[in-house]
Amino acid sequence: MKLDRIMWGIILLFIGGVLLLENLNIIDFHWGSIWRFWPIFLIIAGVNILFSRNKSQLGGYISIGVLVVMLTVLFVKGQHAPVNETTNHFNLDIDDDNSSTQTQLFDLPFEDDTLAKKTILNISGGGTSYELKDSTDSLFIAKVQKRGGTFSLMNEVLDSVRTVSFKMNNKKSWNMGDGGNDVKLKLNVKPVYEMHMNMGAGEVDFDLAPFKVREFNFDGGAAALDIKFGELLPISDVHVKTGVASVKIRIPKILGCKLTSKTGLSSKDFEGFEKMTNGTYETSNYNTSTKKIFISLDGGLSNFEVSRY
């Protein structure tokens, strides 16, 4: 019995099954709810080490049984939304050691000048749920419900390019046991943005339709992505690189789109696209549309879905 293969096969089936059930709207799985149970993976690894050299069927059955029980626990707990505890509200970078859930508020004023012709927005930090649904008169607003680590905001202008970097500091202090962090963002609609996101695990729910997004880049591990793009610029580029993830991208029908994918064992659902002879995918209006979006997808074991609205 090749125990390692069987155990990895069960884990992959578990992840794929959860993602499929989510896509079919059968369950609502909250990945942030299972962070507190991360020691389960230490137990699974320990059991595997104990019995990996034991060629008896009994040892193999014990290992597989423990794995199935642990994944069942994660499946049950993941369907419960994280409970938000009582939050104390503070100004920027003020913490309260007596509260396990704290709030950081960031408000970067908008300078309506000609110094910056492009705004680069860098966002990094794992174990976090990011949401962008609203605009603001400021340039950038972030409200952080944090349970681990501390976030920081930097702003600089160099050679007509403004760079805004929002990131989590003190990575060694991340407390995955408290369910991760929640970040709600707001942006000004006037600048032209180049966005870069880098995160290990987490969730991203962005409605970018009201914003001028020239380029969007995402690099993450185990993530859930739901991004909606608009039609305010003649050309936009989207690059998504993931490990194990669920990725949903929505684009306007008016945009002509060319899509390339390097997705390994990932599943693909490209609604309204035609596969070309060179392996790319295009919408029927790609050649005639005056506005275009180019999407590049790269993932190991992920579910990619691109739809038009």
C-alpha positions in Angstrom: 0.0 0.0 0.0 1.5 3.3 -1.1 0.3 5.3 1.9 1.7 8.7 0.9 0.0 8.6 -2.5 -3.3 7.6 -1.0 -3.2 10.3 1.7 -2.3 13.0 -0.8 -5.0 11.8 -3.1 -7.6 12.1 -0.3 -6.4 15.6 0.6 -6.7 16.7 -3.1 -10.2 15.1 -3.3 -11.2 17.0 -0.2 -10.0 20.4 -1.6 -11.5 19.8 -5.0 -14.8 18.6 -3.5 -15.1 21.7 -1.3 -14.4 24.1 -4.2 -16.9 22.2 -6.4 -19.6 22.4 -3.7 -18.9 26.1 -3.3 -19.2 26.7 -7.1 -22.5 24.8 -7.1 -23.8 27.0 -4.2 -24.4 23.8 -2.2 -22.3 25.0 0.7 -20.8 28.3 1.9 -17.3 27.4 3.0 -15.3 30.0 5.1 -11.6 29.2 4.7 -10.8 31.7 7.5 -12.8 29.6 10.0 -10.4 26.7 9.8 -7.2 28.5 10.6 -7.5 27.9 14.3 -7.4 24.1 13.5 -4.1 24.2 11.8 -2.5 21.8 14.3 -4.6 19.1 12.6 -2.0 19.0 9.8 0.7 18.3 12.4 -1.3 15.4 13.6 -1.8 14.1 10.1 1.9 14.5 9.4 2.8 12.7 12.6 0.6 9.8 11.9 2.0 9.5 8.4 5.5 9.4 9.8 4.6 6.7 12.3 3.1 4.4 9.8 4.9 5.3 6.5 7.4 2.5 7.1 4.9 0.1 8.5 3.9 -2.2 5.6 1.0 -3.7 7.5 -2.5 -3.0 6.3 -3.6 -2.1 9.8 -1.1 0.8 10.0 -2.3 2.1 6.7 -5.9 1.9 7.7 -5.2 3.8 10.9 -3.4 6.6 9.0 -6.2 6.9 6.4 -8.9 6.8 9.2 -7.2 9.6 11.1 -6.9 11.7 7.9 -10.6 11.2 7.0 -11.7 12.1 10.6 -9.5 15.3 10.6 -10.7 16.4 7.2 -14.3 15.8 8.3 -13.8 18.1 11.2 -12.4 20.8 8.9 -15.3 20.4 6.5 -17.8 20.9 9.4 -16.0 23.8 11.0 -15.4 25.5 7.6 -19.2 26.0 7.1 -19.4 28.3 10.1 -18.6 31.9 9.5 -15.9 33.4 11.8 -17.4 35.0 14.9 -16.4 38.7 15.2 -15.6 39.5 18.8 -16.1 42.9 20.4 -14.0 45.4 18.6 -12.3 48.5 20.0 -11.9 51.4 17.5 -8.7 53.3 17.3 -6.9 55.7 15.0 -4.0 54.6 12.8 -1.5 52.1 14.4 -3.0 52.1 17.9 -3.4 48.7 19.5 -5.1 47.4 22.6 -3.4 44.4 24.2 -6.6 43.6 26.2 -8.6 42.9 23.0 -8.1 39.8 20.8 -9.8 41.7 17.9 -8.6 45.2 17.2 -9.2 47.8 14.5 -6.7 49.8 12.4 -8.0 52.7 10.3 -6.0 54.1 7.4 -7.0 57.2 5.4 -4.7 58.6 2.7 -6.0 62.0 1.4 -6.4 62.4 -2.4 -4.1 65.1 -3.9 -5.7 66.1 -7.2 -2.5 67.3 -8.9 -0.6 66.4 -12.0 2.5 65.0 -10.2 1.3 61.4 -10.4 0.1 60.2 -13.7 -0.2 56.6 -12.5 -0.9 55.1 -9.1 0.7 51.8 -8.1 -1.1 49.9 -5.4 0.8 47.1 -3.6 -1.2 44.9 -1.2 0.4 42.0 0.7 -0.4 39.9 3.8 -1.7 36.4 4.2 -4.4 34.9 6.4 -6.6 37.9 5.4 -10.0 38.5 3.8 -9.9 41.6 1.5 -13.0 43.4 0.3 -13.3 46.4 -2.1 -16.9 47.5 -2.8 -17.0 51.2 -2.4 -15.3 54.4 -3.6 -14.1 57.4 -1.5 -13.1 61.0 -1.8 -9.8 60.1 -0.2 -7.2 58.3 -2.3 -7.1 55.1 -0.1 -9.0 54.0 2.9 -8.6 50.7 4.8 -10.5 49.4 7.8 -8.7 46.5 9.3 -10.3 44.0 11.8 -7.0 42.4 12.9 -6.4 39.4 15.0 -2.7 38.9 14.2 0.1 41.1 12.9 0.1 44.8 12.3 -0.6 46.6 9.0 1.2 49.6 7.6 0.7 52.1 4.8 3.4 53.9 2.8 2.9 56.6 0.1 5.6 58.0 -2.1 5.7 59.9 -5.5 8.7 59.4 -7.8 9.0 60.4 -11.5 5.2 61.0 -11.9 4.3 57.6 -10.3 2.6 57.4 -7.0 3.2 54.1 -5.1 0.9 53.1 -2.2 2.0 50.1 -0.3 -0.4 48.4 2.2 1.1 45.4 3.9 1.1 43.3 7.0 4.1 43.6 9.2 5.4 41.3 12.0 4.7 38.1 10.0 6.0 36.0 12.7 3.2 37.1 15.0 0.3 36.0 12.7 -2.2 34.3 14.9 -4.0 31.9 12.5 -5.9 30.5 15.4 -8.2 33.5 15.6 -9.6 33.3 12.2 -7.4 35.7 10.2 -7.9 39.4 9.5 -10.6 41.2 7.7 -9.8 44.3 5.5 -12.3 46.6 3.9 -10.9 48.9 1.3 -12.1 52.0 -0.5 -10.4 53.8 -3.5 -10.8 57.1 -5.3 -12.2 56.7 -8.8 -10.0 59.3 -10.5 -6.5 57.7 -10.7 -5.3 55.1 -13.2 -4.3 52.1 -11.1 -1.7 49.4 -11.4 -2.5 46.8 -8.7 -0.3 44.1 -7.3 -1.5 41.6 -4.7 0.8 39.1 -2.9 -0.7 36.7 -0.3 -0.3 33.1 0.8 -3.8 32.2 1.9 -7.0 34.3 2.1 -10.0 35.7 0.3 -10.3 38.6 -2.2 -13.7 40.1 -3.2 -13.1 43.2 -5.4 -15.6 45.1 -7.5 -13.3 47.1 -9.7 -15.9 48.2 -12.2 -15.9 51.8 -11.0 -12.1 52.1 -11.2 -9.6 52.7 -13.9 -7.5 49.5 -13.6 -4.7 49.4 -16.2 -3.1 46.3 -14.7 -4.0 43.8 -12.1 -1.5 41.2 -10.8 -2.3 38.5 -8.2 0.2 36.0 -6.8 -1.2 33.7 -4.1 -1.3 30.2 -2.7 -4.5 28.8 -1.2 -6.9 31.7 -2.1 -10.5 32.4 -3.1 -10.7 35.2 -5.7 -13.8 37.0 -7.0 -12.9 40.0 -9.2 -15.2 42.1 -11.3 -13.7 44.4 -13.9 -15.1 47.5 -15.7 -14.7 49.1 -19.1 -13.2 52.5 -18.3 -9.9 52.1 -20.1 -9.1 51.0 -23.7 -6.7 48.3 -22.6 -6.3 46.3 -19.3 -4.0 43.4 -18.4 -4.8 40.8 -15.8 -2.3 38.3 -14.4 -3.4 35.6 -11.9 -1.0 33.0 -10.4 -2.2 30.6 -7.8 -1.5 27.3 -6.1 -4.8 25.8 -4.8 -7.5 28.4 -5.4 -11.0 29.2 -6.6 -10.8 32.1 -9.1 -13.8 33.9 -10.5 -13.4 36.8 -13.0 -16.2 38.8 -14.5 -15.7 41.2 -17.4 -18.1 43.4 -19.5 -19.4 42.0 -22.7 -18.4 45.1 -24.5 -14.7 44.3 -24.0 -12.9 42.1 -26.5 -10.9 39.6 -24.5 -7.9 37.3 -25.2 -7.2 34.7 -22.5 -4.2 32.4 -22.0 -4.1 29.7 -19.4 -1.4 27.5 -17.9 -3.5 25.6 -15.5 -2.1 22.1 -15.0 -4.8 20.0 -13.3 -7.1 22.9 -12.8 -10.6 23.1 -14.0 -11.6 25.8 -16.5 -14.9 27.4 -17.3 -14.6 30.3 -19.9 -18.1 31.4 -20.7 -18.5 33.1 -24.1 -14.9 32.2 -25.3 -13.8 30.3 -28.3 -10.6 28.2 -28.1 -8.1 29.2 -30.8 -5.6 27.0 -32.7 -2.7 28.4 -30.7 -4.3 27.4 -27.4 -5.5 30.8 -26.4 -9.2 31.8 -25.9 -10.9 34.8 -27.5 -14.3 36.4 -27.4 -16.2 36.8 -30.7 -15.7 40.6 -30.5 -12.0 40.5 -29.8 -10.9 41.8 -33.2 -13.6 44.4 -33.6 -13.9 45.9 -30.1 -12.1 49.2 -29.4 -11.7 48.2 -25.7 -9.7 45.1 -24.8 -8.7 43.1 -21.8 -6.0 40.5 -21.7 -6.1 37.8 -19.0 -3.3 35.3 -18.1 -4.1 32.5 -15.7 -1.4 30.2 -14.1 -2.4 27.7 -11.5 -1.6 24.3 -10.1 -4.8 22.8 -8.7 -7.3 25.5 -9.0 -10.8 26.3 -10.4 -10.8 29.1 -12.9 -14.0 30.7 -14.1 -14.2 33.7 -16.4 -17.7 35.0 -17.3 -19.1 38.1 -19.1 -21.9 40.4 -17.9 
